[in-house]
Amino acid sequence: MRQAADPGVQDTPLAALLRARIAADGPISIAAYMSVALGHPEHGYYATRDPLGAAGDFTTAPEISQMFGEMIGLWLAERQTSLGPETRPVLVELGPGRGTLMADALRAAPPLRSLPLWLIEISPSLRAEQAKRLASAQWAETLDAVPEAPLLLVANEFIDALPMRQYLGDGARWREVQVGLGEGGALALGLSAPLPGGPTAAPLPGSPTAAPVRGAWAEQSPAAERVMREIARRIAAHSGAALVIDYGYRAAGRPAGPTLQAVRAHARTDPLAAPGEADLTWLPDFDALATAAAPLAAFHAPQGGFLAALGIGRRAEALARARPAEAGAIADALERLTLPQAMGTRFRVLALVPAGSPAPPGFSEERTE
């Protein structure tokens, strides 16, 4: 497999850096490419811009309607109550965007305002936006830097931007998808040599050990697994709860092909074109996330069902009565967040709670332990 981006659209500072690195050291993994394209401290996508909203590249659920963050706030407040009056958890958001979700959550659930608030963010421009809305926040680049305490955590569209590795079956063995140099020195996708260990070696923990079918795809994010293990360690040690919300799938419904995608100005683009100028994401496997969070109990729900169970419909009705001139926009936002043909089933919600816990609000007994 060899797929090159259009050389005419790669004239970015990161493209030059990547070409030089690959020319010197050889092809790099998709994970390494994502790490540089998104996180380079000077030229990386998240280091140089506010990517959200109509003037940016994409829009997230908190930016669609205040109702989304309000429902999350009510869920977190209920979990705070379940910990007991003597327990003072830390409140954490991973990848908080402009701070819109957490600002709406704190407004809807005043008890949360007394908790220490930590925002995990690497983008200087987004930290500045968050500071406008969340004056009491403290910032860190990783969850490891947050003090040890009971944990209330939310991560909305965070996991999908963590670097992942990608593999393709050739009918006998797995090969890793890599970024190298193609015709004219352009960045191009290619395949590694067959992975060591014989035709039954699995590239991913828990993967089938049969020889891969030609054209079979597999993806893994060591970075996402590390985050999930750290969440699990903290909740197992100190108690608490976490919500992970993202577009993705359960293992039985994995898409047939690769899931890496790039978005620029609200439109899909070539992931290798203009590195550092487009958002890069992939579709997480929610069962794999739950497995990485063992021994916690993990509960699954589609976003639409989760929000409906928390009362977003009633909240929409109340807002429409209070703001009749905005009733149409409120109804549109509700549909966008909850309908299956919009975000309702494309996005999934994973709740993590201590092992043996009953289903938290918004979830049935659809659990993984």
C-alpha positions as a Markdown table, in Angstrom:
| # | Residue | x | y | z |
|---|---|---|---|---|
| 1 | Met | 0.0 | 0.0 | 0.0 |
| 2 | Arg | 1.3 | 3.4 | -0.9 |
| 3 | Gln | -0.8 | 6.5 | -0.7 |
| 4 | Ala | 0.7 | 10.0 | -1.0 |
| 5 | Ala | -0.8 | 13.3 | -0.1 |
| 6 | Asp | -0.8 | 16.0 | -2.7 |
| 7 | Pro | 2.7 | 17.5 | -2.6 |
| 8 | Gly | 1.2 | 20.9 | -3.4 |
| 9 | Val | -0.6 | 21.2 | -0.1 |
| 10 | Gln | 2.2 | 20.1 | 2.3 |
| 11 | Asp | 4.1 | 23.4 | 2.5 |
| 12 | Thr | 3.8 | 23.8 | 6.3 |
| 13 | Pro | 6.6 | 24.0 | 8.9 |
| 14 | Leu | 5.7 | 20.6 | 10.3 |
| 15 | Ala | 5.7 | 19.0 | 6.8 |
| 16 | Ala | 9.3 | 20.1 | 6.4 |
| 17 | Leu | 10.3 | 18.8 | 9.8 |
| 18 | Leu | 8.6 | 15.5 | 9.3 |
| 19 | Arg | 10.2 | 15.0 | 5.9 |
| 20 | Ala | 13.6 | 15.7 | 7.3 |
| 21 | Arg | 13.0 | 13.3 | 10.2 |
| 22 | Ile | 11.8 | 10.5 | 7.9 |
| 23 | Ala | 14.6 | 11.0 | 5.5 |
| 24 | Ala | 17.1 | 10.7 | 8.3 |
| 25 | Asp | 15.5 | 7.9 | 10.4 |
| 26 | Gly | 13.0 | 6.1 | 8.2 |
| 27 | Pro | 9.2 | 5.8 | 8.3 |
| 28 | Ile | 7.3 | 6.6 | 11.5 |
| 29 | Ser | 4.1 | 5.2 | 13.0 |
| 30 | Ile | 0.7 | 6.9 | 12.7 |
| 31 | Ala | 1.0 | 7.5 | 16.4 |
| 32 | Ala | 4.3 | 9.4 | 16.0 |
| 33 | Tyr | 2.8 | 11.4 | 13.1 |
| 34 | Met | -0.3 | 12.4 | 15.2 |
| 35 | Ser | 1.9 | 13.3 | 18.1 |
| 36 | Val | 3.9 | 15.8 | 16.0 |
| 37 | Ala | 1.0 | 17.1 | 13.9 |
| 38 | Leu | -1.2 | 17.8 | 17.0 |
| 39 | Gly | 1.2 | 18.4 | 19.8 |
| 40 | His | 4.4 | 20.0 | 18.5 |
| 41 | Pro | 5.1 | 22.8 | 20.9 |
| 42 | Glu | 5.7 | 25.4 | 18.2 |
| 43 | His | 3.8 | 24.3 | 15.1 |
| 44 | Gly | 1.4 | 21.6 | 16.3 |
| 45 | Tyr | -2.3 | 22.0 | 15.6 |
| 46 | Tyr | -3.4 | 22.4 | 19.3 |
| 47 | Ala | -0.5 | 24.7 | 20.1 |
| 48 | Thr | -1.4 | 27.3 | 17.5 |
| 49 | Arg | -5.1 | 27.9 | 17.4 |
| 50 | Asp | -8.6 | 27.7 | 18.9 |
| 51 | Pro | -10.1 | 25.0 | 16.6 |
| 52 | Leu | -13.7 | 25.3 | 17.8 |
| 53 | Gly | -16.8 | 26.9 | 16.4 |
| 54 | Ala | -17.8 | 28.3 | 13.0 |
| 55 | Ala | -14.5 | 30.1 | 12.6 |
| 56 | Gly | -12.5 | 27.0 | 13.5 |
| 57 | Asp | -12.5 | 23.5 | 12.2 |
| 58 | Phe | -15.1 | 21.6 | 14.1 |
| 59 | Thr | -17.9 | 22.0 | 16.7 |
| 60 | Thr | -18.3 | 19.9 | 19.8 |
| 61 | Ala | -21.5 | 19.1 | 21.8 |
| 62 | Pro | -20.9 | 21.7 | 24.5 |
| 63 | Glu | -20.7 | 24.4 | 21.8 |
| 64 | Ile | -24.0 | 23.2 | 20.3 |
| 65 | Ser | -26.1 | 23.8 | 23.4 |
| 66 | Gln | -25.7 | 24.6 | 27.1 |
| 67 | Met | -28.0 | 21.6 | 27.7 |
| 68 | Phe | -25.1 | 19.2 | 27.1 |
| 69 | Gly | -22.9 | 20.6 | 29.9 |
| 70 | Glu | -25.9 | 21.0 | 32.2 |
| 71 | Met | -26.7 | 17.3 | 31.9 |
| 72 | Ile | -23.1 | 16.4 | 32.6 |
| 73 | Gly | -23.1 | 18.7 | 35.6 |
| 74 | Leu | -26.2 | 17.0 | 37.1 |
| 75 | Trp | -24.6 | 13.6 | 36.6 |
| 76 | Leu | -21.4 | 14.6 | 38.3 |
| 77 | Ala | -23.3 | 16.2 | 41.2 |
| 78 | Glu | -25.2 | 13.0 | 41.8 |
| 79 | Arg | -21.9 | 11.1 | 41.8 |
| 80 | Gln | -20.6 | 13.6 | 44.3 |
| 81 | Thr | -23.6 | 13.0 | 46.6 |
| 82 | Ser | -23.1 | 9.3 | 46.3 |
| 83 | Leu | -19.6 | 9.6 | 47.7 |
| 84 | Gly | -21.0 | 10.9 | 51.0 |
| 85 | Pro | -20.8 | 14.3 | 52.7 |
| 86 | Glu | -17.3 | 13.7 | 54.2 |
| 87 | Thr | -15.7 | 13.1 | 50.8 |
| 88 | Arg | -14.2 | 15.9 | 48.9 |
| 89 | Pro | -13.2 | 14.8 | 45.4 |
| 90 | Val | -11.2 | 16.7 | 42.8 |
| 91 | Leu | -13.2 | 17.6 | 39.7 |
| 92 | Val | -11.2 | 17.0 | 36.4 |
| 93 | Glu | -11.9 | 17.6 | 32.8 |
| 94 | Leu | -9.6 | 16.1 | 30.1 |
| 95 | Gly | -9.4 | 18.2 | 27.0 |
| 96 | Pro | -11.8 | 20.9 | 28.1 |
| 97 | Gly | -12.0 | 22.9 | 24.9 |
| 98 | Arg | -13.0 | 26.5 | 25.6 |
| 99 | Gly | -14.3 | 25.5 | 29.1 |
| 100 | Thr | -17.9 | 25.7 | 27.9 |
| 101 | Leu | -18.9 | 22.2 | 29.1 |
| 102 | Met | -17.5 | 22.8 | 32.6 |
| 103 | Ala | -18.9 | 26.3 | 32.9 |
| 104 | Asp | -22.4 | 25.0 | 32.0 |
| 105 | Ala | -21.9 | 22.1 | 34.4 |
| 106 | Leu | -21.0 | 24.3 | 37.3 |
| 107 | Arg | -23.9 | 26.6 | 36.7 |
| 108 | Ala | -26.4 | 23.7 | 36.6 |
| 109 | Ala | -24.9 | 22.0 | 39.7 |
| 110 | Pro | -23.7 | 24.5 | 42.3 |
| 111 | Pro | -22.4 | 21.8 | 44.7 |
| 112 | Leu | -19.6 | 21.2 | 42.2 |
| 113 | Arg | -18.3 | 24.7 | 42.6 |
| 114 | Ser | -16.8 | 23.9 | 46.0 |
| 115 | Leu | -14.5 | 21.3 | 44.5 |
| 116 | Pro | -10.9 | 21.8 | 43.4 |
| 117 | Leu | -11.1 | 22.0 | 39.6 |
| 118 | Trp | -8.3 | 20.7 | 37.3 |
| 119 | Leu | -8.2 | 21.1 | 33.6 |
| 120 | Ile | -5.9 | 18.9 | 31.5 |
| 121 | Glu | -4.9 | 20.9 | 28.6 |
| 122 | Ile | -1.8 | 21.4 | 26.4 |
| 123 | Ser | -3.0 | 24.2 | 24.2 |
| 124 | Pro | -2.0 | 27.7 | 25.3 |
| 125 | Ser | -4.8 | 29.3 | 23.2 |
| 126 | Leu | -7.4 | 27.1 | 24.7 |
| 127 | Arg | -6.1 | 27.6 | 28.3 |
| 128 | Ala | -6.6 | 31.3 | 27.7 |
| 129 | Glu | -10.2 | 30.7 | 26.6 |
| 130 | Gln | -10.8 | 28.4 | 29.6 |
| 131 | Ala | -9.5 | 31.0 | 32.0 |
| 132 | Lys | -12.2 | 33.4 | 30.8 |
| 133 | Arg | -14.9 | 31.0 | 31.9 |
| 134 | Leu | -13.3 | 29.1 | 34.8 |
| 135 | Ala | -11.4 | 31.5 | 37.0 |
| 136 | Ser | -10.9 | 29.0 | 39.8 |
| 137 | Ala | -9.3 | 26.3 | 37.6 |
| 138 | Gln | -5.9 | 24.9 | 37.9 |
| 139 | Trp | -4.1 | 23.5 | 34.8 |
| 140 | Ala | -1.9 | 20.5 | 34.1 |
| 141 | Glu | -0.7 | 18.7 | 31.0 |
| 142 | Thr | -1.4 | 15.2 | 32.3 |
| 143 | Leu | -3.7 | 13.6 | 34.8 |
| 144 | Asp | -0.6 | 12.4 | 36.7 |
| 145 | Ala | -0.1 | 15.9 | 37.9 |
| 146 | Val | -3.5 | 16.1 | 39.7 |
| 147 | Pro | -3.3 | 15.5 | 43.5 |
| 148 | Glu | -4.4 | 12.1 | 44.8 |
| 149 | Ala | -8.0 | 12.3 | 45.9 |
| 150 | Pro | -11.4 | 10.8 | 45.1 |
| 151 | Leu | -12.0 | 11.6 | 41.4 |
| 152 | Leu | -14.9 | 13.1 | 39.4 |
| 153 | Leu | -13.8 | 13.2 | 35.8 |
| 154 | Val | -15.3 | 13.9 | 32.4 |
| 155 | Ala | -13.6 | 13.6 | 29.0 |
| 156 | Asn | -15.6 | 14.7 | 26.0 |
| 157 | Glu | -13.9 | 14.2 | 22.6 |
| 158 | Phe | -10.5 | 13.7 | 24.2 |
| 159 | Ile | -9.7 | 10.1 | 23.6 |
| 160 | Asp | -10.2 | 10.4 | 19.8 |
| 161 | Ala | -7.3 | 12.9 | 19.5 |
| 162 | Leu | -4.7 | 10.8 | 21.3 |
| 163 | Pro | -2.1 | 9.1 | 19.1 |
| 164 | Met | -3.0 | 5.6 | 17.8 |
| 165 | Arg | -1.2 | 2.9 | 15.9 |
| 166 | Gln | -2.8 | 1.2 | 12.9 |
| 167 | Tyr | -2.3 | -2.3 | 11.4 |
| 168 | Leu | -3.4 | -4.0 | 8.3 |
| 169 | Gly | -3.6 | -7.8 | 7.7 |
| 170 | Asp | -1.9 | -9.1 | 4.5 |
| 171 | Gly | -3.5 | -12.6 | 4.6 |
| 172 | Ala | -0.6 | -14.1 | 6.6 |
| 173 | Arg | 0.7 | -11.5 | 9.1 |
| 174 | Trp | 0.0 | -8.1 | 10.4 |
| 175 | Arg | 1.9 | -5.1 | 9.1 |
| 176 | Glu | 1.9 | -1.6 | 10.7 |
| 177 | Val | 0.8 | 1.4 | 8.7 |
| 178 | Gln | 3.5 | 4.0 | 8.6 |
| 179 | Val | 4.2 | 7.5 | 7.3 |
| 180 | Gly | 7.1 | 7.6 | 4.9 |
| 181 | Leu | 8.2 | 9.5 | 1.8 |
| 182 | Gly | 6.7 | 8.8 | -1.6 |
| 183 | Glu | 7.1 | 10.2 | -5.1 |
| 184 | Gly | 8.8 | 13.6 | -5.1 |
| 185 | Gly | 9.5 | 13.4 | -1.4 |
| 186 | Ala | 5.8 | 13.8 | -0.4 |
| 187 | Leu | 4.5 | 12.3 | 2.8 |
| 188 | Ala | 3.0 | 8.9 | 2.0 |
| 189 | Leu | 1.3 | 6.0 | 3.8 |
| 190 | Gly | 3.0 | 2.6 | 3.5 |
| 191 | Leu | 3.4 | -0.7 | 5.3 |
| 192 | Ser | 6.1 | -2.1 | 7.6 |
| 193 | Ala | 7.6 | -5.5 | 7.1 |
| 194 | Pro | 5.5 | -8.3 | 8.6 |
| 195 | Leu | 5.5 | -8.0 | 12.3 |
| 196 | Pro | 7.6 | -10.6 | 14.1 |
| 197 | Gly | 6.2 | -13.6 | 15.9 |
| 198 | Gly | 4.7 | -15.7 | 13.1 |
| 199 | Pro | 1.4 | -15.6 | 11.3 |
| 200 | Thr | -0.7 | -15.9 | 14.5 |
| 201 | Ala | 1.0 | -13.1 | 16.4 |
| 202 | Ala | -1.6 | -10.5 | 17.5 |
| 203 | Pro | -0.5 | -6.8 | 17.1 |
| 204 | Leu | -2.8 | -5.7 | 19.9 |
| 205 | Pro | -3.5 | -7.1 | 23.4 |
| 206 | Gly | -6.6 | -9.2 | 23.2 |
| 207 | Ser | -6.6 | -9.4 | 19.4 |
| 208 | Pro | -7.5 | -12.7 | 17.7 |
| 209 | Thr | -4.5 | -14.9 | 17.3 |
| 210 | Ala | -5.5 | -16.4 | 14.0 |
| 211 | Ala | -3.7 | -15.3 | 10.9 |
| 212 | Pro | -5.2 | -11.9 | 9.9 |
| 213 | Val | -7.5 | -11.9 | 6.9 |
| 214 | Arg | -6.2 | -9.9 | 4.0 |
| 215 | Gly | -7.5 | -6.3 | 4.3 |
| 216 | Ala | -8.4 | -6.7 | 8.0 |
| 217 | Trp | -7.7 | -3.5 | 10.0 |
| 218 | Ala | -6.8 | -3.1 | 13.7 |
| 219 | Glu | -6.0 | 0.1 | 15.7 |
| 220 | Gln | -4.6 | 0.6 | 19.2 |
| 221 | Ser | -3.8 | 3.7 | 21.3 |
| 222 | Pro | -1.2 | 3.1 | 24.0 |
| 223 | Ala | -1.8 | 6.7 | 25.0 |
| 224 | Ala | -5.5 | 6.1 | 25.5 |
| 225 | Glu | -4.8 | 2.9 | 27.4 |
| 226 | Arg | -2.4 | 4.8 | 29.8 |
| 227 | Val | -5.1 | 7.4 | 30.5 |
| 228 | Met | -7.7 | 4.8 | 31.2 |
| 229 | Arg | -5.4 | 2.9 | 33.5 |
| 230 | Glu | -4.6 | 6.0 | 35.5 |
| 231 | Ile | -8.3 | 6.8 | 35.8 |
| 232 | Ala | -8.9 | 3.3 | 37.0 |
| 233 | Arg | -6.0 | 3.4 | 39.5 |
| 234 | Arg | -7.3 | 6.6 | 41.1 |
| 235 | Ile | -10.9 | 5.5 | 41.3 |
| 236 | Ala | -10.0 | 2.0 | 42.6 |
| 237 | Ala | -7.7 | 3.6 | 45.3 |
| 238 | His | -9.9 | 6.6 | 46.3 |
| 239 | Ser | -13.3 | 6.1 | 44.8 |
| 240 | Gly | -15.2 | 8.4 | 42.4 |
| 241 | Ala | -16.5 | 8.2 | 38.9 |
| 242 | Ala | -15.6 | 9.1 | 35.3 |
| 243 | Leu | -17.5 | 9.8 | 32.1 |
| 244 | Val | -15.8 | 9.3 | 28.7 |
| 245 | Ile | -17.8 | 10.6 | 25.7 |
| 246 | Asp | -16.7 | 10.3 | 22.2 |
| 247 | Tyr | -17.6 | 9.1 | 18.7 |
| 248 | Gly | -16.7 | 5.5 | 18.5 |
| 249 | Tyr | -18.0 | 2.0 | 18.6 |
| 250 | Arg | -18.4 | -1.2 | 20.6 |
| 251 | Ala | -16.1 | -4.0 | 19.5 |
| 252 | Ala | -18.8 | -6.0 | 17.6 |
| 253 | Gly | -19.5 | -3.0 | 15.4 |
| 254 | Arg | -16.0 | -2.0 | 14.3 |
| 255 | Pro | -15.9 | -0.2 | 11.0 |
| 256 | Ala | -14.5 | -2.3 | 8.2 |
| 257 | Gly | -11.6 | 0.1 | 7.3 |
| 258 | Pro | -9.2 | 2.5 | 8.9 |
| 259 | Thr | -10.7 | 5.3 | 11.1 |
| 260 | Leu | -8.0 | 8.0 | 11.0 |
| 261 | Gln | -9.5 | 11.2 | 9.7 |
| 262 | Ala | -8.6 | 14.8 | 9.3 |
| 263 | Val | -10.9 | 17.9 | 9.5 |
| 264 | Arg | -10.1 | 21.4 | 8.3 |
| 265 | Ala | -12.7 | 24.2 | 8.1 |
| 266 | His | -15.5 | 21.7 | 8.9 |
| 267 | Ala | -14.6 | 19.5 | 6.0 |
| 268 | Arg | -12.8 | 16.2 | 5.6 |
| 269 | Thr | -9.3 | 16.4 | 4.2 |
| 270 | Asp | -6.3 | 14.2 | 3.6 |
| 271 | Pro | -4.6 | 13.4 | 7.0 |
| 272 | Leu | -1.2 | 13.9 | 5.4 |
| 273 | Ala | -2.0 | 17.2 | 3.8 |
| 274 | Ala | -0.8 | 20.3 | 5.6 |
| 275 | Pro | 0.3 | 18.6 | 9.0 |
| 276 | Gly | -0.3 | 21.0 | 11.8 |
| 277 | Glu | -3.1 | 22.8 | 10.0 |
| 278 | Ala | -5.9 | 20.1 | 10.4 |
| 279 | Asp | -7.4 | 18.2 | 13.3 |
| 280 | Leu | -6.6 | 14.5 | 13.4 |
| 281 | Thr | -8.9 | 12.0 | 15.1 |
| 282 | Trp | -9.9 | 8.3 | 15.0 |
| 283 | Leu | -12.8 | 6.2 | 16.3 |
| 284 | Pro | -12.1 | 4.6 | 19.7 |
| 285 | Asp | -13.2 | 1.1 | 20.6 |
| 286 | Phe | -15.2 | 1.6 | 23.8 |
| 287 | Asp | -14.9 | -2.1 | 24.8 |
| 288 | Ala | -11.1 | -1.7 | 24.6 |
| 289 | Leu | -11.3 | 1.5 | 26.7 |
| 290 | Ala | -13.4 | -0.4 | 29.3 |
| 291 | Thr | -10.9 | -3.3 | 29.3 |
| 292 | Ala | -8.0 | -0.9 | 29.9 |
| 293 | Ala | -9.9 | 0.6 | 32.9 |
| 294 | Ala | -10.2 | -2.8 | 34.7 |
| 295 | Pro | -11.0 | -3.6 | 37.5 |
| 296 | Leu | -13.6 | -0.8 | 37.5 |
| 297 | Ala | -17.2 | -1.5 | 36.5 |
| 298 | Ala | -17.9 | 0.1 | 33.1 |
| 299 | Phe | -21.3 | 1.0 | 31.8 |
| 300 | His | -22.1 | 1.8 | 28.1 |
| 301 | Ala | -24.8 | 3.9 | 26.5 |
| 302 | Pro | -25.4 | 5.9 | 23.3 |
| 303 | Gln | -25.2 | 9.6 | 23.8 |
| 304 | Gly | -28.8 | 10.2 | 22.9 |
| 305 | Gly | -30.1 | 7.6 | 25.3 |
| 306 | Phe | -27.9 | 8.8 | 28.1 |
| 307 | Leu | -29.0 | 12.5 | 27.7 |
| 308 | Ala | -32.6 | 11.5 | 27.4 |
| 309 | Ala | -32.4 | 9.5 | 30.6 |
| 310 | Leu | -31.0 | 12.5 | 32.4 |
| 311 | Gly | -33.8 | 14.7 | 31.3 |
| 312 | Ile | -32.5 | 16.8 | 28.5 |
| 313 | Gly | -36.0 | 16.7 | 26.8 |
| 314 | Arg | -37.5 | 18.4 | 29.9 |
| 315 | Arg | -34.7 | 20.9 | 30.0 |
| 316 | Ala | -35.3 | 21.8 | 26.4 |
| 317 | Glu | -39.0 | 22.4 | 27.1 |
| 318 | Ala | -38.1 | 24.6 | 30.0 |
| 319 | Leu | -35.6 | 26.6 | 28.0 |
| 320 | Ala | -38.1 | 27.0 | 25.1 |
| 321 | Arg | -40.7 | 28.4 | 27.5 |
| 322 | Ala | -38.2 | 30.8 | 29.0 |
| 323 | Arg | -36.9 | 31.9 | 25.6 |
| 324 | Pro | -39.7 | 31.6 | 23.1 |
| 325 | Ala | -37.8 | 33.4 | 20.4 |
| 326 | Glu | -35.1 | 30.7 | 20.6 |
| 327 | Ala | -37.5 | 27.7 | 20.7 |
| 328 | Gly | -36.6 | 26.6 | 17.2 |
| 329 | Ala | -32.8 | 26.7 | 17.8 |
| 330 | Ile | -33.3 | 24.9 | 21.1 |
| 331 | Ala | -35.3 | 22.1 | 19.3 |
| 332 | Asp | -32.6 | 21.9 | 16.6 |
| 333 | Ala | -29.9 | 21.5 | 19.2 |
| 334 | Leu | -31.8 | 18.8 | 21.0 |
| 335 | Glu | -32.2 | 16.9 | 17.8 |
| 336 | Arg | -28.6 | 17.3 | 16.9 |
| 337 | Leu | -27.4 | 16.0 | 20.3 |
| 338 | Thr | -29.8 | 13.1 | 20.6 |
| 339 | Leu | -31.2 | 11.8 | 17.3 |
| 340 | Pro | -29.6 | 8.6 | 15.9 |
| 341 | Gln | -29.0 | 10.2 | 12.5 |
| 342 | Ala | -27.1 | 13.0 | 14.2 |
| 343 | Met | -24.9 | 12.6 | 17.3 |
| 344 | Gly | -27.3 | 10.3 | 19.2 |
| 345 | Thr | -25.7 | 7.0 | 18.3 |
| 346 | Arg | -22.5 | 8.1 | 16.6 |
| 347 | Phe | -21.3 | 9.2 | 20.0 |
| 348 | Arg | -21.1 | 6.8 | 22.9 |
| 349 | Val | -20.8 | 7.4 | 26.7 |
| 350 | Leu | -18.8 | 5.2 | 29.0 |
| 351 | Ala | -19.2 | 5.5 | 32.8 |
| 352 | Leu | -16.5 | 4.1 | 35.1 |
| 353 | Val | -17.3 | 3.4 | 38.7 |
| 354 | Pro | -15.8 | 1.2 | 41.5 |
| 355 | Ala | -16.2 | -2.5 | 40.9 |
| 356 | Gly | -19.5 | -3.9 | 42.0 |
| 357 | Ser | -21.3 | -0.6 | 41.9 |
| 358 | Pro | -24.8 | -0.4 | 40.5 |
| 359 | Ala | -25.6 | 1.3 | 37.2 |
| 360 | Pro | -25.2 | 5.1 | 37.6 |
| 361 | Pro | -27.9 | 7.5 | 36.3 |
| 362 | Gly | -28.3 | 7.4 | 32.5 |
| 363 | Phe | -27.2 | 3.8 | 32.2 |
| 364 | Ser | -28.9 | 0.4 | 32.2 |
| 365 | Glu | -27.1 | -2.8 | 33.3 |
| 366 | Glu | -25.1 | -2.8 | 30.0 |
| 367 | Arg | -21.8 | -3.2 | 31.8 |
| 368 | Thr | -18.3 | -4.5 | 31.3 |
| 369 | Glu | -16.3 | -5.8 | 34.3 |
